[in-house]
Amino acid sequence: MKPYIIPALLLFAFGISFSINASAQQSADSLIKRVKIKLASVTDYEGQGTMKTDVTFLKVPESKVTIWYKKPDKFKIKKENGISIVPKGGMNINLGALFVGDNYTSVAAGKGTVNNIPVTIVKLLPLDEKSEMVVSTLYINEKDALVEKATVTTRDNGTYELELTYGKYSTWGLPDKVIFIFTTKDYKLPKGLAFDYDTGEKPDPKTTSKSDQKGRLEIAYTSYNINKGLSDNMFR
C-alpha cells in the first residue's frame, strides 16, 4: 500500500467516527429537550399514595402520604400522622428538580435496557462548579420520553438512584411508583424524617457499620391532582 494512502484511510475512519458521535450527541440533546417539555407541562400537583421505607436500623411502618410539588423545585410530603417532610440536599424524588434551569450540558453515553425497556443513556454535567449535583446519569425511554432510571452523584449526600414505573399519568411524565435508593453512610435524612423515625432504639452496629448499607424509600401514587394552582404557603 502506498504511504500516502494510510493517512487518507485514517482521516476517512476518523470522519465516520466523528459523524456517528455528533449524531449521537444531537440525538441526546433532542431527547433531553423532549423530556423537559413533558415535565414542564406540570406546573404543580397534589398526589395521594403510600410510602414504604426500608432502612435496616429503623423501624418504619408503611403509611399513607400526600405529596405536593410546585415548579420549579418545591416538594413536600405529609404523612397521615400529620408530620411533614421537606426533602433537601440530594433527595430529589421529583425528576423536575434535575432539570431546573439550563445550567448543565448533556453528554450521550450509549444505549441499554431497564426492566427490558430499551433506553438511551444521557449524562447531565452541571456548568456551575458549586452545584450540589456532580453528575446525573439518565436512562431514558426514547419512544415515550420518560426517564426510567436516574443515578445522581451529589457533593453532600453521596450517590442515590431513582427507579420509576409509569402508568396512567405517563403523558404528564409522572410516575405511578418511585423508588429512591441511597447509601445510608452518605445520606443525611431530612430533619422531619429523622424525627419521625426516632424509635429510641440504638442502631445495630452489625448493620450500620457496613459502608455499602442501602436504604430504600418507595412511594406508590394512587392519584394526582394536576395544575390546580398551589400556593407557596403549602411548602413552608
C-alpha positions as a Python dict, from the first residue, in 0.01 Angstrom:
ca = {
    (1, 'M'): (0, 0, 0),
    (2, 'K'): (136, 340, -91),
    (3, 'P'): (241, 550, 213),
    (4, 'Y'): (6, 840, 138),
    (5, 'I'): (-295, 608, 133),
    (6, 'I'): (-265, 525, 507),
    (7, 'P'): (-320, 882, 634),
    (8, 'A'): (-611, 913, 393),
    (9, 'L'): (-772, 597, 534),
    (10, 'L'): (-719, 723, 890),
    (11, 'L'): (-882, 1054, 808),
    (12, 'F'): (-1173, 872, 646),
    (13, 'A'): (-1221, 650, 953),
    (14, 'F'): (-1197, 950, 1185),
    (15, 'G'): (-1457, 1130, 977),
    (16, 'I'): (-1701, 840, 1011),
    (17, 'S'): (-1642, 818, 1388),
    (18, 'F'): (-1688, 1193, 1431),
    (19, 'S'): (-2010, 1183, 1229),
    (20, 'I'): (-2151, 898, 1442),
    (21, 'N'): (-2056, 1070, 1768),
    (22, 'A'): (-2202, 1402, 1652),
    (23, 'S'): (-2525, 1229, 1555),
    (24, 'A'): (-2549, 1054, 1893),
    (25, 'Q'): (-2490, 1382, 2077),
    (26, 'Q'): (-2752, 1561, 1869),
    (27, 'S'): (-2997, 1281, 1947),
    (28, 'A'): (-2916, 1307, 2321),
    (29, 'D'): (-2972, 1684, 2323),
    (30, 'S'): (-3302, 1640, 2139),
    (31, 'L'): (-3414, 1368, 2380),
    (32, 'I'): (-3337, 1579, 2689),
    (33, 'K'): (-3540, 1861, 2534),
    (34, 'R'): (-3838, 1627, 2484),
    (35, 'V'): (-3816, 1507, 2846),
    (36, 'K'): (-3801, 1866, 2973),
    (37, 'I'): (-4102, 1971, 2764),
    (38, 'K'): (-4307, 1683, 2904),
    (39, 'L'): (-4210, 1756, 3264),
    (40, 'A'): (-4265, 2129, 3213),
    (41, 'S'): (-4632, 2063, 3132),
    (42, 'V'): (-4681, 2004, 3507),
    (43, 'T'): (-4686, 2334, 3694),
    (44, 'D'): (-4792, 2177, 4022),
    (45, 'Y'): (-4964, 1872, 4164),
    (46, 'E'): (-5106, 1715, 4475),
    (47, 'G'): (-5055, 1340, 4485),
    (48, 'Q'): (-5201, 1071, 4709),
    (49, 'G'): (-5025, 743, 4779),
    (50, 'T'): (-4843, 517, 5020),
    (51, 'M'): (-4484, 533, 5137),
    (52, 'K'): (-4265, 242, 5244),
    (53, 'T'): (-3920, 287, 5392),
    (54, 'D'): (-3663, 10, 5426),
    (55, 'V'): (-3362, 109, 5635),
    (56, 'T'): (-3213, -174, 5839),
    (57, 'F'): (-3164, 19, 6164),
    (58, 'L'): (-3503, 199, 6157),
    (59, 'K'): (-3848, 59, 6227),
    (60, 'V'): (-4072, 245, 5985),
    (61, 'P'): (-4435, 147, 5924),
    (62, 'E'): (-4595, 185, 5583),
    (63, 'S'): (-4813, 495, 5576),
    (64, 'K'): (-5045, 695, 5356),
    (65, 'V'): (-4898, 1022, 5232),
    (66, 'T'): (-4991, 1337, 5047),
    (67, 'I'): (-4724, 1482, 4820),
    (68, 'W'): (-4715, 1836, 4686),
    (69, 'Y'): (-4497, 1973, 4407),
    (70, 'K'): (-4470, 2317, 4256),
    (71, 'K'): (-4249, 2421, 3971),
    (72, 'P'): (-3954, 2455, 3962),
    (73, 'D'): (-3833, 2265, 4272),
    (74, 'K'): (-4075, 2289, 4566),
    (75, 'F'): (-4157, 1945, 4707),
    (76, 'K'): (-4322, 1831, 5030),
    (77, 'I'): (-4451, 1505, 5179),
    (78, 'K'): (-4708, 1487, 5461),
    (79, 'K'): (-4775, 1159, 5638),
    (80, 'E'): (-5115, 1057, 5771),
    (81, 'N'): (-4999, 1124, 6127),
    (82, 'G'): (-4956, 1490, 6038),
    (83, 'I'): (-4576, 1502, 6021),
    (84, 'S'): (-4441, 1691, 5722),
    (85, 'I'): (-4117, 1611, 5540),
    (86, 'V'): (-3945, 1865, 5317),
    (87, 'P'): (-3664, 1682, 5137),
    (88, 'K'): (-3345, 1882, 5095),
    (89, 'G'): (-2998, 1828, 4956),
    (90, 'G'): (-2977, 1520, 4735),
    (91, 'M'): (-3328, 1390, 4799),
    (92, 'N'): (-3479, 1493, 4466),
    (93, 'I'): (-3758, 1237, 4445),
    (94, 'N'): (-3924, 1460, 4187),
    (95, 'L'): (-3748, 1445, 3849),
    (96, 'G'): (-3820, 1809, 3769),
    (97, 'A'): (-3552, 1913, 4020),
    (98, 'L'): (-3283, 1766, 3794),
    (99, 'F'): (-3382, 1997, 3509),
    (100, 'V'): (-3413, 2330, 3689),
    (101, 'G'): (-3267, 2596, 3461),
    (102, 'D'): (-3034, 2518, 3172),
    (103, 'N'): (-2708, 2539, 3364),
    (104, 'Y'): (-2582, 2198, 3255),
    (105, 'T'): (-2459, 2016, 2948),
    (106, 'S'): (-2578, 1677, 2826),
    (107, 'V'): (-2346, 1401, 2704),
    (108, 'A'): (-2451, 1095, 2504),
    (109, 'A'): (-2348, 777, 2690),
    (110, 'G'): (-2477, 489, 2479),
    (111, 'K'): (-2773, 252, 2488),
    (112, 'G'): (-2906, -1, 2739),
    (113, 'T'): (-3217, -157, 2889),
    (114, 'V'): (-3407, -102, 3215),
    (115, 'N'): (-3664, -367, 3307),
    (116, 'N'): (-3649, -491, 2947),
    (117, 'I'): (-3725, -140, 2815),
    (118, 'P'): (-3473, -6, 2559),
    (119, 'V'): (-3319, 317, 2687),
    (120, 'T'): (-3083, 587, 2572),
    (121, 'I'): (-2826, 684, 2836),
    (122, 'V'): (-2751, 1053, 2881),
    (123, 'K'): (-2530, 1220, 3141),
    (124, 'L'): (-2604, 1570, 3276),
    (125, 'L'): (-2298, 1767, 3386),
    (126, 'P'): (-2352, 2097, 3573),
    (127, 'L'): (-2178, 2407, 3441),
    (128, 'D'): (-2175, 2565, 3786),
    (129, 'E'): (-1876, 2431, 3981),
    (130, 'K'): (-2067, 2496, 4308),
    (131, 'S'): (-2365, 2286, 4206),
    (132, 'E'): (-2482, 2025, 4462),
    (133, 'M'): (-2519, 1780, 4175),
    (134, 'V'): (-2189, 1644, 4041),
    (135, 'V'): (-2330, 1425, 3763),
    (136, 'S'): (-2665, 1266, 3677),
    (137, 'T'): (-2696, 960, 3455),
    (138, 'L'): (-3041, 925, 3300),
    (139, 'Y'): (-3179, 611, 3138),
    (140, 'I'): (-3447, 741, 2903),
    (141, 'N'): (-3722, 558, 2719),
    (142, 'E'): (-3674, 735, 2386),
    (143, 'K'): (-4010, 627, 2245),
    (144, 'D'): (-4210, 792, 2524),
    (145, 'A'): (-3954, 1049, 2650),
    (146, 'L'): (-3971, 902, 3002),
    (147, 'V'): (-3684, 867, 3249),
    (148, 'E'): (-3694, 504, 3362),
    (149, 'K'): (-3397, 535, 3597),
    (150, 'A'): (-3158, 802, 3724),
    (151, 'T'): (-2830, 775, 3912),
    (152, 'V'): (-2728, 1102, 4076),
    (153, 'T'): (-2397, 1183, 4244),
    (154, 'T'): (-2404, 1480, 4483),
    (155, 'R'): (-2146, 1666, 4686),
    (156, 'D'): (-2300, 1619, 5030),
    (157, 'N'): (-2525, 1312, 5005),
    (158, 'G'): (-2322, 1061, 4807),
    (159, 'T'): (-2484, 878, 4516),
    (160, 'Y'): (-2850, 783, 4502),
    (161, 'E'): (-3074, 613, 4247),
    (162, 'L'): (-3429, 670, 4130),
    (163, 'E'): (-3627, 389, 3969),
    (164, 'L'): (-3958, 491, 3811),
    (165, 'T'): (-4261, 299, 3691),
    (166, 'Y'): (-4524, 465, 3472),
    (167, 'G'): (-4891, 407, 3404),
    (168, 'K'): (-5196, 626, 3354),
    (169, 'Y'): (-5008, 954, 3420),
    (170, 'S'): (-4722, 889, 3177),
    (171, 'T'): (-4839, 1159, 2934),
    (172, 'W'): (-4750, 1410, 3208),
    (173, 'G'): (-4419, 1240, 3281),
    (174, 'L'): (-4549, 1148, 3628),
    (175, 'P'): (-4473, 801, 3766),
    (176, 'D'): (-4709, 559, 3938),
    (177, 'K'): (-4419, 449, 4156),
    (178, 'V'): (-4084, 598, 4258),
    (179, 'I'): (-3813, 400, 4437),
    (180, 'F'): (-3537, 606, 4597),
    (181, 'I'): (-3222, 405, 4685),
    (182, 'F'): (-2934, 553, 4883),
    (183, 'T'): (-2626, 452, 5081),
    (184, 'T'): (-2703, 512, 5447),
    (185, 'K'): (-2349, 616, 5545),
    (186, 'D'): (-2357, 901, 5290),
    (187, 'Y'): (-2712, 1022, 5311),
    (188, 'K'): (-2836, 1278, 5562),
    (189, 'L'): (-3203, 1214, 5638),
    (190, 'P'): (-3420, 1529, 5637),
    (191, 'K'): (-3488, 1657, 5990),
    (192, 'G'): (-3860, 1578, 5981),
    (193, 'L'): (-3790, 1227, 5854),
    (194, 'A'): (-3531, 1155, 6122),
    (195, 'F'): (-3764, 1283, 6396),
    (196, 'D'): (-4048, 1066, 6274),
    (197, 'Y'): (-3829, 757, 6265),
    (198, 'D'): (-3670, 801, 6609),
    (199, 'T'): (-3775, 481, 6787),
    (200, 'G'): (-3549, 530, 7088),
    (201, 'E'): (-3351, 219, 6997),
    (202, 'K'): (-2978, 214, 6934),
    (203, 'P'): (-2872, 113, 6582),
    (204, 'D'): (-2725, -232, 6549),
    (205, 'P'): (-2351, -183, 6480),
    (206, 'K'): (-2352, -503, 6274),
    (207, 'T'): (-2572, -332, 6018),
    (208, 'T'): (-2481, 36, 6048),
    (209, 'S'): (-2107, -23, 6016),
    (210, 'K'): (-2134, -159, 5664),
    (211, 'S'): (-2012, 104, 5421),
    (212, 'D'): (-2241, -23, 5145),
    (213, 'Q'): (-2560, -48, 5354),
    (214, 'K'): (-2853, 58, 5136),
    (215, 'G'): (-3167, 244, 5230),
    (216, 'R'): (-3482, 232, 5020),
    (217, 'L'): (-3782, 462, 5011),
    (218, 'E'): (-4078, 376, 4789),
    (219, 'I'): (-4374, 596, 4703),
    (220, 'A'): (-4667, 438, 4517),
    (221, 'Y'): (-4905, 704, 4385),
    (222, 'T'): (-5277, 628, 4369),
    (223, 'S'): (-5383, 961, 4218),
    (224, 'Y'): (-5266, 1306, 4112),
    (225, 'N'): (-5447, 1640, 4107),
    (226, 'I'): (-5251, 1830, 3841),
    (227, 'N'): (-5213, 2203, 3769),
    (228, 'K'): (-5465, 2336, 4019),
    (229, 'G'): (-5260, 2634, 4134),
    (230, 'L'): (-5086, 2550, 4463),
    (231, 'S'): (-4983, 2835, 4691),
    (232, 'D'): (-4622, 2879, 4800),
    (233, 'N'): (-4752, 2868, 5158),
    (234, 'M'): (-4805, 2493, 5116),
    (235, 'F'): (-4429, 2440, 5129),
    (236, 'R'): (-4347, 2631, 5448),
}
